[in-house]
């Protein structure tokens, strides 16, 4: 049984729920507060501007991406993920950014520090050169 752990601060019924909420869920600081379903109706309301976005399988972060600007917009990048990789994406969050590359690097660093590696859709951390 999962609730055999004892904690003086957490009621036993909440232990499993708290664990599930912490696994693969860094306190990601993307400014979008609401999860949106990864559906064309929602994506078509996304801005045609540069920024960053996060893809989720339910509420578990699986990919962080960027839209660099001009033809590469948040809307176009989200559209490219419909029915494509990473598989399992069902929701997203987005954020406008004047420097998407720097913002993405910051989000990846934040996630990696909290979880020991990047989101599964971003692949393994690059190896350092000797």
OpenMM code with the backbone's topology and positions (N, CA, C; nanometers):
from openmm import Vec3, app, unit

residues = "UNK UNK UNK UNK UNK UNK UNK UNK UNK UNK UNK UNK UNK UNK UNK UNK UNK UNK UNK UNK UNK UNK UNK UNK UNK UNK UNK UNK UNK UNK UNK UNK UNK UNK UNK UNK UNK UNK UNK UNK UNK UNK UNK UNK UNK UNK UNK UNK UNK UNK UNK UNK UNK UNK UNK UNK UNK UNK UNK UNK UNK UNK UNK UNK UNK UNK UNK UNK UNK UNK UNK UNK UNK UNK UNK UNK UNK UNK UNK UNK UNK UNK UNK UNK UNK UNK UNK UNK UNK UNK UNK UNK UNK UNK UNK UNK UNK UNK UNK UNK UNK UNK UNK UNK UNK UNK UNK UNK UNK UNK UNK UNK UNK UNK UNK UNK UNK UNK UNK UNK UNK UNK UNK UNK UNK UNK UNK UNK UNK UNK".split()
positions = [
    Vec3(0.0851, -0.1181, 0.0000),
    Vec3(0.0000, 0.0000, 0.0000),
    Vec3(0.0892, 0.1238, 0.0000),
    Vec3(0.0531, 0.2214, -0.0749),
    Vec3(0.1348, 0.3394, -0.0955),
    Vec3(0.1379, 0.4347, 0.0231),
    Vec3(0.0360, 0.4320, 0.1077),
    Vec3(0.0254, 0.5287, 0.2160),
    Vec3(0.0815, 0.4757, 0.3481),
    Vec3(0.1868, 0.3941, 0.3430),
    Vec3(0.2458, 0.3424, 0.4651),
    Vec3(0.3474, 0.4378, 0.5257),
    Vec3(0.3903, 0.5392, 0.4513),
    Vec3(0.4848, 0.6381, 0.5041),
    Vec3(0.4140, 0.7262, 0.6057),
    Vec3(0.4889, 0.7691, 0.7043),
    Vec3(0.4325, 0.8553, 0.8073),
    Vec3(0.5034, 0.9893, 0.8022),
    Vec3(0.4268, 1.0950, 0.8028),
    Vec3(0.4827, 1.2291, 0.8036),
    Vec3(0.4090, 1.3108, 0.9084),
    Vec3(0.4818, 1.3826, 0.9930),
    Vec3(0.4139, 1.4630, 1.0952),
    Vec3(0.3431, 1.5841, 1.0370),
    Vec3(0.3752, 1.6227, 0.9135),
    Vec3(0.3163, 1.7440, 0.8574),
    Vec3(0.2153, 1.7186, 0.7465),
    Vec3(0.2137, 1.5983, 0.6898),
    Vec3(0.1242, 1.5690, 0.5778),
    Vec3(0.0300, 1.4562, 0.6182),
    Vec3(-0.1024, 1.4766, 0.6094),
    Vec3(-0.1956, 1.3684, 0.6399),
    Vec3(-0.1677, 1.2489, 0.5482),
    Vec3(-0.1782, 1.1243, 0.5975),
    Vec3(-0.1443, 1.0060, 0.5184),
    Vec3(-0.2149, 0.9997, 0.3831),
    Vec3(-0.3381, 1.0412, 0.3732),
    Vec3(-0.4113, 1.0371, 0.2472),
    Vec3(-0.3540, 1.1292, 0.1408),
    Vec3(-0.2759, 1.2278, 0.1823),
    Vec3(-0.2200, 1.3244, 0.0882),
    Vec3(-0.0782, 1.2911, 0.0428),
    Vec3(-0.0144, 1.1899, 0.1032),
    Vec3(0.1238, 1.1579, 0.0686),
    Vec3(0.1393, 1.1204, -0.0782),
    Vec3(0.0570, 1.0295, -0.1266),
    Vec3(0.0686, 0.9854, -0.2659),
    Vec3(0.0391, 1.0998, -0.3613),
    Vec3(-0.0614, 1.1792, -0.3310),
    Vec3(-0.0969, 1.2917, -0.4173),
    Vec3(0.0170, 1.3938, -0.4226),
    Vec3(0.0777, 1.4238, -0.3079),
    Vec3(0.1885, 1.5187, -0.3066),
    Vec3(0.3061, 1.4650, -0.3878),
    Vec3(0.3357, 1.3362, -0.3740),
    Vec3(0.4454, 1.2770, -0.4515),
    Vec3(0.4172, 1.2888, -0.6004),
    Vec3(0.2961, 1.2524, -0.6436),
    Vec3(0.2594, 1.2590, -0.7856),
    Vec3(0.2709, 1.4002, -0.8391),
    Vec3(0.2393, 1.5001, -0.7584),
    Vec3(0.2448, 1.6392, -0.8033),
    Vec3(0.3883, 1.6880, -0.8172),
    Vec3(0.4835, 1.6282, -0.7430),
    Vec3(0.6218, 1.6734, -0.7499),
    Vec3(0.7032, 1.6051, -0.8582),
    Vec3(0.6686, 1.4816, -0.8950),
    Vec3(0.7484, 1.4075, -0.9928),
    Vec3(0.7375, 1.4751, -1.1290),
    Vec3(0.8512, 1.5058, -1.1903),
    Vec3(0.8595, 1.5676, -1.3227),
    Vec3(0.7829, 1.6981, -1.3344),
    Vec3(0.7679, 1.7682, -1.2267),
    Vec3(0.6964, 1.8942, -1.2342),
    Vec3(0.7746, 2.0020, -1.1613),
    Vec3(0.8755, 2.0515, -1.2282),
    Vec3(0.9548, 2.1597, -1.1702),
    Vec3(0.8667, 2.2826, -1.1541),
    Vec3(0.9026, 2.3703, -1.0628),
    Vec3(0.8256, 2.4933, -1.0462),
    Vec3(0.8562, 2.5878, -1.1622),
    Vec3(0.8148, 2.5460, -1.2791),
    Vec3(0.8479, 2.6175, -1.4018),
    Vec3(0.7879, 2.7574, -1.4002),
    Vec3(0.8716, 2.8552, -1.4301),
    Vec3(0.8285, 2.9943, -1.4179),
    Vec3(0.7776, 3.0539, -1.5487),
    Vec3(0.7183, 2.9737, -1.6350),
    Vec3(0.6588, 3.0281, -1.7569),
    Vec3(0.5388, 3.1130, -1.7135),
    Vec3(0.5210, 3.2274, -1.7753),
    Vec3(0.4235, 3.3237, -1.7242),
    Vec3(0.2772, 3.2869, -1.7495),
    Vec3(0.2498, 3.2001, -1.8441),
    Vec3(0.1123, 3.1590, -1.8730),
    Vec3(0.0604, 3.0769, -1.7552),
    Vec3(-0.0478, 3.1203, -1.6944),
    Vec3(-0.0993, 3.0525, -1.5760),
    Vec3(-0.1912, 2.9359, -1.6076),
    Vec3(-0.2551, 2.9352, -1.7247),
    Vec3(-0.3539, 2.8332, -1.7554),
    Vec3(-0.3009, 2.7315, -1.8559),
    Vec3(-0.3328, 2.6046, -1.8289),
    Vec3(-0.3074, 2.5003, -1.9272),
    Vec3(-0.4125, 2.5125, -2.0363),
    Vec3(-0.3701, 2.5002, -2.1605),
    Vec3(-0.4641, 2.5003, -2.2729),
    Vec3(-0.4540, 2.3664, -2.3427),
    Vec3(-0.5659, 2.3145, -2.3877),
    Vec3(-0.5641, 2.1876, -2.4608),
    Vec3(-0.4951, 2.2087, -2.5949),
    Vec3(-0.4143, 2.1119, -2.6346),
    Vec3(-0.3403, 2.1187, -2.7600),
    Vec3(-0.4345, 2.0798, -2.8738),
    Vec3(-0.5227, 2.1734, -2.9087),
    Vec3(-0.6209, 2.1548, -3.0154),
    Vec3(-0.6146, 2.2750, -3.1067),
    Vec3(-0.6468, 2.2545, -3.2323),
    Vec3(-0.6361, 2.3598, -3.3331),
    Vec3(-0.7160, 2.4843, -3.2937),
    Vec3(-0.8319, 2.4669, -3.2295),
    Vec3(-0.9147, 2.5814, -3.1896),
    Vec3(-0.8391, 2.6719, -3.0925),
    Vec3(-0.7640, 2.6131, -3.0013),
    Vec3(-0.6865, 2.6919, -2.9054),
    Vec3(-0.5594, 2.7469, -2.9684),
    Vec3(-0.4941, 2.6659, -3.0469),
    Vec3(-0.3690, 2.7076, -3.1109),
    Vec3(-0.3918, 2.8264, -3.2032),
    Vec3(-0.5054, 2.8284, -3.2717),
    Vec3(-0.5338, 2.9396, -3.3630),
    Vec3(-0.5536, 3.0722, -3.2900),
    Vec3(-0.5642, 3.0684, -3.1571),
    Vec3(-0.5728, 3.1909, -3.0776),
    Vec3(-0.4366, 3.2315, -3.0206),
    Vec3(-0.3364, 3.1474, -3.0424),
    Vec3(-0.2005, 3.1786, -2.9935),
    Vec3(-0.1437, 3.2935, -3.0764),
    Vec3(-0.0551, 3.3715, -3.0182),
    Vec3(-0.0010, 3.4879, -3.0902),
    Vec3(0.0927, 3.4495, -3.2042),
    Vec3(0.0950, 3.5349, -3.3019),
    Vec3(0.1892, 3.5213, -3.4133),
    Vec3(0.3121, 3.6059, -3.3809),
    Vec3(0.3742, 3.5728, -3.2698),
    Vec3(0.4891, 3.6480, -3.2185),
    Vec3(0.5920, 3.5497, -3.1656),
    Vec3(0.7149, 3.5987, -3.1437),
    Vec3(0.8178, 3.5109, -3.0871),
    Vec3(0.7928, 3.4848, -2.9392),
    Vec3(0.8450, 3.3724, -2.8922),
    Vec3(0.8313, 3.3391, -2.7512),
    Vec3(0.8723, 3.1970, -2.7228),
    Vec3(0.8296, 3.1479, -2.6090),
    Vec3(0.8584, 3.0109, -2.5671),
    Vec3(0.7261, 2.9418, -2.5358),
    Vec3(0.7320, 2.8091, -2.5344),
    Vec3(0.6116, 2.7326, -2.5017),
    Vec3(0.6526, 2.6027, -2.4332),
    Vec3(0.5596, 2.5478, -2.3573),
    Vec3(0.5808, 2.4225, -2.2859),
    Vec3(0.4688, 2.3268, -2.3242),
    Vec3(0.5049, 2.2036, -2.3582),
    Vec3(0.4070, 2.1006, -2.3889),
    Vec3(0.3977, 2.0042, -2.2715),
    Vec3(0.2768, 1.9622, -2.2416),
    Vec3(0.2507, 1.8758, -2.1275),
    Vec3(0.1719, 1.7535, -2.1704),
    Vec3(0.1965, 1.6429, -2.1023),
    Vec3(0.1099, 1.5260, -2.1098),
    Vec3(0.0268, 1.5356, -1.9831),
    Vec3(-0.0980, 1.5717, -1.9985),
    Vec3(-0.1840, 1.6124, -1.8879),
    Vec3(-0.1166, 1.7307, -1.8186),
    Vec3(-0.0612, 1.7128, -1.7000),
    Vec3(0.0057, 1.8247, -1.6322),
    Vec3(0.1541, 1.7964, -1.6068),
    Vec3(0.2079, 1.6997, -1.6790),
    Vec3(0.3497, 1.6663, -1.6677),
    Vec3(0.4243, 1.7278, -1.7854),
    Vec3(0.5212, 1.8103, -1.7574),
    Vec3(0.5989, 1.8761, -1.8612),
    Vec3(0.6787, 1.7742, -1.9412),
    Vec3(0.6661, 1.7780, -2.0751),
    Vec3(0.7412, 1.6841, -2.1586),
    Vec3(0.8285, 1.7531, -2.2630),
    Vec3(0.8106, 1.8842, -2.2863),
    Vec3(0.8907, 1.9518, -2.3881),
    Vec3(0.8872, 2.1024, -2.3672),
    Vec3(1.0024, 2.1661, -2.3875),
    Vec3(1.0107, 2.3119, -2.3892),
    Vec3(1.0612, 2.3524, -2.5264),
    Vec3(0.9970, 2.4527, -2.5873),
    Vec3(1.0378, 2.4961, -2.7202),
    Vec3(1.0351, 2.6465, -2.7343),
    Vec3(1.0851, 2.6931, -2.8490),
    Vec3(1.0899, 2.8370, -2.8758),
    Vec3(1.0413, 2.8658, -3.0162),
    Vec3(0.9947, 2.9870, -3.0333),
    Vec3(0.9586, 3.0408, -3.1643),
    Vec3(1.0410, 3.1677, -3.1804),
    Vec3(1.1306, 3.1679, -3.2772),
    Vec3(1.2308, 3.2743, -3.2888),
    Vec3(1.1812, 3.4046, -3.3496),
    Vec3(1.0665, 3.4027, -3.4150),
    Vec3(1.0142, 3.5261, -3.4737),
    Vec3(1.0005, 3.5177, -3.6241),
    Vec3(0.9534, 3.6264, -3.6855),
    Vec3(0.9182, 3.6332, -3.8276),
    Vec3(0.8175, 3.5233, -3.8575),
    Vec3(0.8471, 3.4287, -3.9455),
    Vec3(0.7515, 3.3219, -3.9775),
    Vec3(0.7453, 3.2158, -3.8673),
    Vec3(0.8459, 3.2109, -3.7825),
    Vec3(0.8531, 3.1136, -3.6743),
    Vec3(0.7881, 3.1744, -3.5498),
    Vec3(0.6555, 3.1557, -3.5368),
    Vec3(0.5790, 3.2151, -3.4272),
    Vec3(0.5341, 3.1080, -3.3284),
    Vec3(0.4858, 3.1522, -3.2140),
    Vec3(0.4318, 3.0564, -3.1173),
    Vec3(0.3212, 2.9749, -3.1837),
    Vec3(0.2347, 3.0409, -3.2570),
    Vec3(0.1249, 2.9704, -3.3239),
    Vec3(0.1780, 2.8668, -3.4226),
    Vec3(0.2742, 2.9050, -3.5067),
    Vec3(0.3250, 2.8107, -3.6068),
    Vec3(0.3970, 2.6926, -3.5421),
    Vec3(0.4706, 2.7177, -3.4336),
    Vec3(0.5411, 2.6083, -3.3660),
    Vec3(0.4421, 2.5130, -3.2999),
    Vec3(0.3379, 2.5666, -3.2357),
    Vec3(0.2378, 2.4794, -3.1740),
    Vec3(0.1653, 2.3966, -3.2799),
    Vec3(0.1338, 2.4594, -3.3939),
    Vec3(0.0688, 2.3858, -3.5033),
    Vec3(0.1566, 2.2699, -3.5499),
    Vec3(0.2887, 2.2923, -3.5535),
    Vec3(0.3794, 2.1869, -3.6002),
    Vec3(0.3821, 2.0672, -3.5050),
    Vec3(0.3386, 2.0844, -3.3815),
    Vec3(0.3378, 1.9742, -3.2852),
    Vec3(0.2094, 1.8927, -3.2889),
    Vec3(0.1076, 1.9390, -3.3577),
    Vec3(-0.0171, 1.8617, -3.3656),
    Vec3(0.0099, 1.7288, -3.4355),
    Vec3(-0.0141, 1.6190, -3.3666),
    Vec3(0.0052, 1.4868, -3.4242),
    Vec3(0.1507, 1.4512, -3.4494),
    Vec3(0.2428, 1.5287, -3.3957),
    Vec3(0.3856, 1.5035, -3.4163),
    Vec3(0.4538, 1.4837, -3.2815),
    Vec3(0.5855, 1.4868, -3.2849),
    Vec3(0.6623, 1.4693, -3.1621),
    Vec3(0.6628, 1.5970, -3.0801),
    Vec3(0.6728, 1.5915, -2.9499),
    Vec3(0.6789, 1.4695, -2.8712),
    Vec3(0.5408, 1.4067, -2.8565),
    Vec3(0.5363, 1.2765, -2.8678),
    Vec3(0.4090, 1.2068, -2.8566),
    Vec3(0.3539, 1.2194, -2.7158),
    Vec3(0.2232, 1.2246, -2.7062),
    Vec3(0.1583, 1.2327, -2.5763),
    Vec3(0.1219, 1.3734, -2.5324),
    Vec3(0.1650, 1.4752, -2.6065),
    Vec3(0.1344, 1.6126, -2.5664),
    Vec3(-0.0159, 1.6368, -2.5761),
    Vec3(-0.0743, 1.6848, -2.4664),
    Vec3(-0.2184, 1.7108, -2.4631),
    Vec3(-0.2511, 1.8549, -2.4249),
    Vec3(-0.1553, 1.9254, -2.3660),
    Vec3(-0.1783, 2.0622, -2.3202),
    Vec3(-0.0537, 2.1454, -2.3456),
    Vec3(-0.0716, 2.2757, -2.3353),
    Vec3(0.0433, 2.3649, -2.3510),
    Vec3(0.0250, 2.4921, -2.2702),
    Vec3(0.1378, 2.5594, -2.2492),
    Vec3(0.1424, 2.6952, -2.1957),
    Vec3(0.2372, 2.7725, -2.2857),
    Vec3(0.2233, 2.9035, -2.2887),
    Vec3(0.3080, 2.9845, -2.3769),
    Vec3(0.3418, 3.1155, -2.3102),
    Vec3(0.4468, 3.1791, -2.3637),
    Vec3(0.4902, 3.3072, -2.3090),
    Vec3(0.5601, 3.3854, -2.4196),
    Vec3(0.5221, 3.5110, -2.4368),
    Vec3(0.5924, 3.5973, -2.5316),
    Vec3(0.7303, 3.6282, -2.4760),
    Vec3(0.8291, 3.6371, -2.5656),
    Vec3(0.9655, 3.6674, -2.5221),
    Vec3(1.0372, 3.7433, -2.6325),
    Vec3(1.1051, 3.8499, -2.5954),
    Vec3(1.1802, 3.9266, -2.6951),
    Vec3(1.3091, 3.8537, -2.7335),
    Vec3(1.3596, 3.7681, -2.6449),
    Vec3(1.4779, 3.6867, -2.6733),
    Vec3(1.4448, 3.5403, -2.6413),
    Vec3(1.3747, 3.4723, -2.7342),
    Vec3(1.3298, 3.3354, -2.7074),
    Vec3(1.4437, 3.2385, -2.6757),
    Vec3(1.5586, 3.2543, -2.7407),
    Vec3(1.6701, 3.1627, -2.7161),
    Vec3(1.7167, 3.1707, -2.5708),
    Vec3(1.7333, 3.2925, -2.5204),
    Vec3(1.7773, 3.3107, -2.3820),
    Vec3(1.6706, 3.2627, -2.2842),
    Vec3(1.5441, 3.2907, -2.3145),
    Vec3(1.4358, 3.2487, -2.2250),
    Vec3(1.4262, 3.0968, -2.2210),
    Vec3(1.4398, 3.0310, -2.3368),
    Vec3(1.4363, 2.8854, -2.3407),
    Vec3(1.5527, 2.8276, -2.2599),
    Vec3(1.6716, 2.8833, -2.2771),
    Vec3(1.7875, 2.8357, -2.2013),
    Vec3(1.7626, 2.8480, -2.0513),
    Vec3(1.7004, 2.9574, -2.0094),
    Vec3(1.6697, 2.9791, -1.8684),
    Vec3(1.5693, 2.8754, -1.8174),
    Vec3(1.4645, 2.8498, -1.8938),
    Vec3(1.3633, 2.7513, -1.8539),
    Vec3(1.4222, 2.6106, -1.8480),
    Vec3(1.5050, 2.5758, -1.9465),
    Vec3(1.5680, 2.4431, -1.9457),
    Vec3(1.6610, 2.4273, -1.8256),
    Vec3(1.7352, 2.5316, -1.7938),
    Vec3(1.8244, 2.5263, -1.6777),
    Vec3(1.7440, 2.5106, -1.5487),
    Vec3(1.6347, 2.5837, -1.5384),
    Vec3(1.5486, 2.5754, -1.4199),
    Vec3(1.4917, 2.4347, -1.4046),
    Vec3(1.4405, 2.3785, -1.5130),
    Vec3(1.3823, 2.2442, -1.5088),
    Vec3(1.4893, 2.1403, -1.4755),
    Vec3(1.6047, 2.1503, -1.5416),
    Vec3(1.7120, 2.0537, -1.5212),
    Vec3(1.7627, 2.0570, -1.3774),
    Vec3(1.7759, 2.1749, -1.3205),
    Vec3(1.8212, 2.1868, -1.1816),
    Vec3(1.7233, 2.1201, -1.0855),
    Vec3(1.5956, 2.1303, -1.1130),
    Vec3(1.4937, 2.0744, -1.0238),
    Vec3(1.4715, 1.9251, -1.0463),
    Vec3(1.5001, 1.8754, -1.1684),
    Vec3(1.4662, 1.7371, -1.2026),
    Vec3(1.5851, 1.6498, -1.2414),
    Vec3(1.7039, 1.7053, -1.2479),
    Vec3(1.8214, 1.6255, -1.2802),
    Vec3(1.8411, 1.5981, -1.4280),
    Vec3(1.7619, 1.6588, -1.5127),
    Vec3(1.7737, 1.6412, -1.6572),
    Vec3(1.6658, 1.7197, -1.7269),
    Vec3(1.6732, 1.7290, -1.8597),
    Vec3(1.5726, 1.8055, -1.9344),
    Vec3(1.4417, 1.7283, -1.9467),
    Vec3(1.3349, 1.7946, -1.9905),
    Vec3(1.2109, 1.7226, -2.0173),
    Vec3(1.2363, 1.6133, -2.1216),
    Vec3(1.1584, 1.5068, -2.1185),
    Vec3(1.1854, 1.3913, -2.2056),
    Vec3(1.1867, 1.4258, -2.3536),
    Vec3(1.1078, 1.5207, -2.3977),
    Vec3(1.1040, 1.5587, -2.5383),
    Vec3(1.2225, 1.6435, -2.5814),
    Vec3(1.2967, 1.6963, -2.4876),
    Vec3(1.4141, 1.7759, -2.5191),
    Vec3(1.5409, 1.6909, -2.5242),
    Vec3(1.5292, 1.5628, -2.4969),
    Vec3(1.6437, 1.4733, -2.5073),
    Vec3(1.7402, 1.4861, -2.3925),
    Vec3(1.8453, 1.4059, -2.3964),
    Vec3(1.9437, 1.4095, -2.2876),
    Vec3(2.0241, 1.5396, -2.2901),
    Vec3(2.0795, 1.5718, -2.1770),
    Vec3(2.1640, 1.6912, -2.1681),
    Vec3(2.2850, 1.6734, -2.2585),
    Vec3(2.3277, 1.7794, -2.3273),
    Vec3(2.4449, 1.7677, -2.4149),
    Vec3(2.5699, 1.7352, -2.3331),
    Vec3(2.6564, 1.6525, -2.3923),
    Vec3(2.7804, 1.6161, -2.3247),
    Vec3(2.8795, 1.7315, -2.3356),
    Vec3(2.9519, 1.7522, -2.2276),
    Vec3(3.0521, 1.8588, -2.2274),
    Vec3(3.1767, 1.8113, -2.3006),
    Vec3(3.2375, 1.9030, -2.3780),
    Vec3(3.3599, 1.8710, -2.4491),
    Vec3(3.4740, 1.8638, -2.3499),
    Vec3(3.5677, 1.7728, -2.3804),
    Vec3(3.6850, 1.7555, -2.2929),
    Vec3(3.7895, 1.8575, -2.3235),
] * unit.nanometer
topology = app.Topology()
chain = topology.addChain("A")
for resn in residues:
    res = topology.addResidue(resn, chain)
    for name in ("N", "CA", "C"):
        topology.addAtom(name, app.Element.getBySymbol(name[0]), res)
